[in-house]
Amino acid sequence: MKKLLSLLILISMIFVFISCSKEDIKIGFSSTLSGTTSELGVESRNAILMYIDKLNKNGGINGRKVKLVVKDDKGTNDGARNAIKEFRDEGIDIVIGFTTSNRVEVIEEAIKDDKMLFISPTISTTLISKKDDNFLRVMSDLTSQANILSELAFENRGIKTMAVVYDGKNLAYSNAIIETFRKNFEKKGGEIVYKYKIEEDIPMTNLISNSLLDSRAKGILVIANSVDSAAIIQQIRKYDSKSDIFIPGWAMTNDFINYGGKAVEGVYCSSVFEPESKNPKYLNFVKEYEEMYHKKPSFSANFGYDSMLVLQEAISKKGTKIKDIKEEVINIRIFNGLQGEFIIDEYGDAQGKVFKFKVMDSKYQKIQ
């Protein structure tokens, strides 16, 4: 009887072990998914879901299906904190998110106890660079983008005086771009002669009445999300059709061109993403994305997809413990993303190529 009981217990334990080993792998995703500034989050989510759907149809990761648990941060840090609390309550410790640099404060709070791992598709502020923590990213920090913009302005366009109009709601990004741009621009002999911070309660038309034109700057650097950047440039172009305008990669989405129209023609940009990439892997992704979502993907979709690729490679080799995932990502180092190889270094920071662009004929055309 005792032997039979022991056998039954052993069978039960084996059954439980097998059942547990085949449970879904739950991965969290959070970003701004509602409102006019939701493009980054929505496109990242769409691409990740597309990746997971294909992955699960092919057996998942080591026989386990992957489930993406999605939460809207509602465009605020408090919303992000609520999302993180819900992830913790649901036992989710692997999170893809967030997509804007103003969430860095929340991420740093969440990873203090080493119980969560974040991988961001598009956060690029330098505030979290070169830190040995539980934060990974697939987009390189903004240093190279800002330096390229200063080269475009000073060397390519011969501009020595710049004005800067920037978003006051994402200072983790805006200030980092400004400071990096300023250092390189001044080193070359240029000068920032005017700065204007956009606040939520200040109408966009006040740009003109706050001496932007009186500054006599020959170039204007606009740092904001795609929709706001388009609106700012439309206001500027009503009064100034000659000054060269520059934007960093944050604004370089489909919405920027769609909302900006003719006003954004001729704008110079820098980004680690190449919208017209001919990489066969990327072209196939674009085809599948357009078939599923009926629109062309922008950079956040590309890097959302790459984020899930990084997680899959690490989890398939080392399992779902966050310490093992982080170590394996750093160990793998070189990943073959949608647009080619990129590196994730010992700090979890990505390194990739940076490109120069100019908006021409409603497209981001690569320039030298």
C-alpha positions as CSV (number, residue, x, y, z in Angstrom):
1,M,0.0,0.0,0.0
2,K,2.8,2.4,0.9
3,K,4.6,1.6,-2.4
4,L,1.4,2.4,-4.3
5,L,0.9,5.6,-2.4
6,S,4.5,6.6,-3.1
7,L,4.1,5.8,-6.7
8,L,1.0,7.9,-6.9
9,I,2.7,10.8,-5.2
10,L,5.7,10.5,-7.6
11,I,3.3,10.5,-10.6
12,S,1.5,13.5,-9.3
13,M,4.8,15.4,-8.8
14,I,5.9,14.5,-12.4
15,F,2.5,15.7,-13.7
16,V,2.8,19.0,-11.8
17,F,6.4,19.5,-13.0
18,I,5.4,18.9,-16.6
19,S,2.4,21.2,-16.3
20,C,4.4,24.0,-14.7
21,S,7.2,23.6,-17.3
22,K,4.7,24.2,-20.1
23,E,3.0,27.2,-18.5
24,D,2.9,30.3,-20.7
25,I,5.8,32.7,-20.4
26,K,4.2,36.0,-19.5
27,I,6.0,39.1,-20.6
28,G,4.7,42.6,-19.7
29,F,4.5,45.5,-22.1
30,S,3.7,49.1,-21.1
31,S,3.8,52.4,-22.9
32,T,1.4,55.3,-23.8
33,L,-1.3,53.6,-25.8
34,S,-4.0,56.3,-25.9
35,G,-4.1,59.9,-27.0
36,T,-2.4,61.8,-29.8
37,T,1.2,60.9,-28.6
38,S,0.6,57.1,-28.6
39,E,2.2,56.2,-31.9
40,L,5.5,55.0,-30.3
41,G,3.7,52.7,-27.9
42,V,1.1,51.4,-30.3
43,E,3.6,50.6,-33.0
44,S,5.9,48.9,-30.5
45,R,3.1,46.8,-29.1
46,N,1.8,45.9,-32.6
47,A,5.2,44.6,-33.7
48,I,5.8,42.6,-30.5
49,L,2.4,41.0,-30.9
50,M,3.2,40.1,-34.5
51,Y,6.5,38.6,-33.4
52,I,4.9,36.6,-30.6
53,D,2.1,35.3,-32.9
54,K,4.6,33.9,-35.3
55,L,6.7,32.6,-32.4
56,N,3.8,30.7,-30.9
57,K,2.7,29.2,-34.2
58,N,6.2,27.7,-34.3
59,G,6.0,26.2,-30.9
60,G,6.8,29.1,-28.7
61,I,10.1,29.1,-26.7
62,N,11.2,25.6,-25.8
63,G,7.7,24.4,-26.2
64,R,6.1,27.2,-24.0
65,K,3.7,29.7,-25.5
66,V,4.5,33.4,-24.9
67,K,1.7,35.7,-23.7
68,L,2.1,39.5,-23.8
69,V,0.3,41.3,-21.0
70,V,-0.3,44.9,-22.1
71,K,-0.9,48.0,-19.9
72,D,-1.4,51.6,-20.9
73,D,0.7,54.0,-18.8
74,K,-1.7,56.8,-19.9
75,G,1.1,59.1,-20.7
76,T,2.1,59.7,-17.0
77,N,4.7,58.5,-14.5
78,D,1.9,57.6,-12.1
79,G,0.3,55.6,-14.8
80,A,3.6,53.8,-15.4
81,R,3.9,53.1,-11.6
82,N,0.4,51.6,-11.6
83,A,1.3,49.4,-14.5
84,I,4.4,48.1,-12.7
85,K,2.4,47.4,-9.6
86,E,-0.1,45.4,-11.6
87,F,2.7,43.5,-13.2
88,R,4.2,42.6,-9.8
89,D,0.7,41.6,-8.5
90,E,0.4,39.2,-11.5
91,G,3.8,37.7,-11.0
92,I,5.3,39.3,-14.2
93,D,9.0,40.3,-13.8
94,I,10.0,40.6,-17.4
95,V,8.8,43.9,-19.0
96,I,9.2,45.4,-22.4
97,G,8.9,49.2,-21.8
98,F,8.7,52.0,-21.7
99,T,9.1,54.0,-25.0
100,T,9.9,57.5,-23.9
101,S,12.9,58.7,-21.8
102,N,10.7,60.5,-19.2
103,R,9.9,57.1,-17.8
104,V,13.5,56.5,-16.6
105,E,12.7,57.7,-13.1
106,V,10.0,55.1,-12.8
107,I,12.2,52.3,-14.2
108,E,15.0,53.1,-11.8
109,E,12.5,52.9,-8.9
110,A,11.2,49.5,-10.1
111,I,14.6,47.8,-10.6
112,K,16.1,48.8,-7.2
113,D,15.2,45.5,-5.6
114,D,16.5,43.4,-8.5
115,K,13.1,41.7,-8.9
116,M,12.2,43.1,-12.4
117,L,14.0,43.3,-15.7
118,F,13.1,46.0,-18.3
119,I,14.1,46.1,-22.0
120,S,13.1,49.3,-23.8
121,P,12.6,49.5,-27.5
122,T,13.2,53.3,-27.8
123,I,14.4,55.0,-24.6
124,S,17.6,56.7,-25.5
125,T,18.5,59.3,-22.8
126,T,22.0,59.2,-21.5
127,L,20.8,59.4,-17.9
128,I,20.7,55.6,-17.7
129,S,23.7,54.8,-19.8
130,K,26.7,52.8,-18.6
131,K,24.9,51.5,-15.5
132,D,25.1,47.9,-14.4
133,D,21.4,47.4,-13.6
134,N,18.3,45.5,-14.8
135,F,17.7,47.8,-17.7
136,L,18.4,46.8,-21.3
137,R,17.7,48.6,-24.6
138,V,17.9,47.9,-28.3
139,M,18.2,51.6,-29.4
140,S,21.6,53.3,-28.8
141,D,21.6,56.3,-26.6
142,L,21.1,59.7,-28.1
143,T,24.8,60.9,-28.0
144,S,25.5,60.0,-31.7
145,Q,22.2,61.4,-32.9
146,A,22.9,64.8,-31.2
147,N,26.5,64.9,-32.5
148,I,25.3,64.1,-36.1
149,L,22.7,67.0,-35.8
150,S,25.4,69.4,-34.8
151,E,27.6,68.3,-37.8
152,L,24.6,68.7,-40.1
153,A,24.0,72.2,-38.9
154,F,27.6,73.5,-38.7
155,E,29.5,71.5,-41.4
156,N,26.8,70.6,-43.9
157,R,24.7,73.8,-43.7
158,G,27.3,76.3,-42.5
159,I,25.1,77.4,-39.5
160,K,26.8,79.1,-36.6
161,T,23.8,80.3,-34.6
162,M,21.1,78.0,-33.4
163,A,17.7,78.3,-31.6
164,V,16.3,75.4,-29.7
165,V,12.6,74.7,-29.1
166,Y,12.1,71.8,-26.8
167,D,9.5,69.7,-24.9
168,G,9.3,70.4,-21.2
169,K,7.5,67.2,-20.5
170,N,10.3,64.9,-21.5
171,L,13.3,66.7,-20.0
172,A,15.2,63.4,-19.6
173,Y,15.4,63.3,-23.4
174,S,15.3,67.1,-24.3
175,N,18.0,68.2,-21.9
176,A,20.3,65.3,-22.9
177,I,20.0,66.2,-26.6
178,I,20.5,69.9,-25.9
179,E,23.6,69.4,-23.8
180,T,25.3,66.9,-26.2
181,F,24.4,69.1,-29.2
182,R,25.7,72.2,-27.5
183,K,29.0,70.8,-26.5
184,N,29.8,69.5,-30.1
185,F,28.3,72.7,-31.7
186,E,30.4,75.1,-29.6
187,K,33.5,73.0,-30.1
188,K,33.1,73.6,-33.8
189,G,32.6,77.3,-33.3
190,G,28.8,77.5,-33.1
191,E,26.5,79.1,-30.5
192,I,23.0,78.4,-29.2
193,V,21.5,81.9,-29.0
194,Y,18.0,81.1,-28.0
195,K,16.1,78.4,-26.1
196,Y,12.3,78.0,-25.7
197,K,10.7,75.3,-23.5
198,I,7.2,74.2,-24.5
199,E,4.9,73.8,-21.5
200,E,1.5,72.1,-21.6
201,D,-0.3,75.3,-20.7
202,I,1.4,77.6,-23.3
203,P,-0.2,77.8,-26.7
204,M,2.0,76.9,-29.6
205,T,1.4,80.3,-31.2
206,N,3.3,81.9,-28.4
207,L,6.5,80.6,-30.0
208,I,6.4,83.6,-32.4
209,S,5.8,86.2,-29.7
210,N,8.6,84.9,-27.5
211,S,11.4,86.3,-29.7
212,L,12.3,83.2,-31.7
213,L,12.5,85.3,-34.8
214,D,14.3,88.2,-33.0
215,S,17.1,85.8,-32.0
216,R,18.4,85.9,-35.6
217,A,19.4,82.2,-35.3
218,K,20.1,80.7,-38.7
219,G,19.0,77.2,-37.7
220,I,16.3,75.8,-35.3
221,L,16.5,72.5,-33.4
222,V,13.1,71.2,-32.5
223,I,12.9,68.5,-29.8
224,A,9.5,67.0,-29.2
225,N,7.3,64.1,-30.1
226,S,6.3,63.7,-33.8
227,V,2.8,65.4,-33.5
228,D,4.1,68.4,-31.4
229,S,7.2,68.8,-33.6
230,A,5.0,69.0,-36.7
231,A,2.7,71.6,-35.0
232,I,5.7,73.6,-33.9
233,I,7.3,73.7,-37.4
234,Q,4.0,74.6,-39.0
235,Q,3.9,77.7,-36.7
236,I,7.5,78.6,-37.4
237,R,7.0,78.3,-41.2
238,K,4.1,80.8,-41.1
239,Y,6.7,83.5,-40.3
240,D,10.0,82.0,-41.3
241,S,10.4,80.1,-44.5
242,K,14.2,80.3,-44.7
243,S,15.8,78.9,-41.5
244,D,17.0,75.3,-41.6
245,I,15.2,73.1,-39.1
246,F,16.5,70.0,-37.5
247,I,14.9,67.2,-35.4
248,P,16.3,64.1,-33.6
249,G,15.0,60.6,-34.0
250,W,12.2,60.9,-31.5
251,A,10.0,62.8,-33.9
252,M,11.0,60.8,-37.0
253,T,7.8,58.8,-37.4
254,N,5.0,58.6,-40.0
255,D,2.9,61.0,-37.9
256,F,5.5,63.8,-38.3
257,I,5.1,63.8,-42.1
258,N,1.4,63.1,-42.0
259,Y,0.6,65.9,-39.6
260,G,3.4,68.3,-40.8
261,G,2.6,68.2,-44.5
262,K,4.4,70.8,-46.7
263,A,5.7,72.6,-43.6
264,V,8.1,69.8,-42.7
265,E,9.6,69.5,-46.2
266,G,13.3,70.2,-46.1
267,V,13.7,69.3,-42.4
268,Y,17.0,67.6,-41.4
269,C,17.0,64.6,-39.1
270,S,19.3,62.0,-37.5
271,S,18.3,58.5,-36.4
272,V,19.5,55.0,-35.8
273,F,16.5,53.8,-37.9
274,E,16.5,53.8,-41.7
275,P,12.9,54.0,-43.0
276,E,13.8,53.0,-46.5
277,S,16.2,50.1,-45.5
278,K,16.6,47.4,-48.2
279,N,17.5,44.7,-45.7
280,P,15.4,41.6,-46.8
281,K,14.5,40.8,-43.2
282,Y,13.2,44.3,-42.7
283,L,11.3,44.4,-46.0
284,N,9.6,41.2,-45.1
285,F,8.6,42.7,-41.8
286,V,7.2,45.8,-43.5
287,K,5.1,43.6,-45.8
288,E,3.7,41.6,-42.9
289,Y,3.1,44.7,-40.8
290,E,1.2,46.5,-43.5
291,E,-0.9,43.4,-44.2
292,M,-1.8,43.1,-40.5
293,Y,-2.1,46.8,-39.5
294,H,-2.7,48.6,-42.9
295,K,0.0,51.1,-42.3
296,K,3.8,51.4,-42.7
297,P,5.8,50.8,-39.5
298,S,8.0,53.5,-38.1
299,F,11.1,53.2,-35.9
300,S,9.2,52.1,-32.7
301,A,7.8,49.1,-34.5
302,N,11.2,48.1,-35.7
303,F,12.8,48.3,-32.2
304,G,9.8,46.7,-30.5
305,Y,10.3,43.7,-32.7
306,D,14.0,43.7,-32.0
307,S,13.3,43.8,-28.2
308,M,11.3,40.6,-28.4
309,L,14.0,39.0,-30.6
310,V,16.6,39.7,-27.9
311,L,14.4,38.2,-25.1
312,Q,13.6,35.1,-27.2
313,E,17.3,34.4,-27.8
314,A,18.2,34.8,-24.2
315,I,15.2,32.9,-22.7
316,S,15.6,30.0,-25.2
317,K,19.1,29.4,-23.9
318,K,18.9,30.3,-20.2
319,G,15.2,30.2,-19.2
320,T,13.1,32.9,-17.6
321,K,15.0,34.0,-14.5
322,I,15.8,37.7,-14.9
323,K,19.4,37.4,-13.7
324,D,20.1,34.7,-16.3
325,I,18.3,36.6,-19.1
326,K,20.4,39.7,-18.4
327,E,23.7,37.7,-18.3
328,E,22.8,35.8,-21.5
329,V,21.9,39.0,-23.4
330,I,25.3,40.5,-22.5
331,N,27.0,37.2,-23.3
332,I,25.4,37.0,-26.8
333,R,26.3,40.6,-27.4
334,I,25.7,40.7,-31.2
335,F,22.1,40.4,-32.4
336,N,20.8,40.2,-36.0
337,G,17.9,42.7,-35.9
338,L,15.5,43.7,-38.6
339,Q,17.9,46.3,-40.2
340,G,21.1,44.4,-39.5
341,E,23.5,43.7,-36.6
342,F,23.5,45.7,-33.4
343,I,25.5,45.2,-30.1
344,I,24.3,45.2,-26.5
345,D,27.3,45.9,-24.4
346,E,28.2,44.9,-20.8
347,Y,25.9,47.6,-19.4
348,G,22.9,46.5,-21.4
349,D,23.2,49.6,-23.7
350,A,22.8,49.2,-27.5
351,Q,25.2,50.4,-30.1
352,G,24.1,50.9,-33.7
353,K,24.8,53.1,-36.8
354,V,23.4,56.6,-37.0
355,F,22.1,58.0,-40.3
356,K,21.4,61.5,-41.7
357,F,18.1,62.3,-43.4
358,K,16.2,65.1,-45.1
359,V,12.4,65.2,-45.6
360,M,11.8,65.3,-49.3
361,D,8.6,64.4,-51.2
362,S,7.0,63.3,-47.9
363,K,9.8,60.8,-47.3
364,Y,12.9,60.5,-45.1
365,Q,15.6,60.5,-47.7
366,K,19.1,59.4,-46.5
367,I,21.8,62.0,-47.2
368,Q,25.6,62.0,-46.8
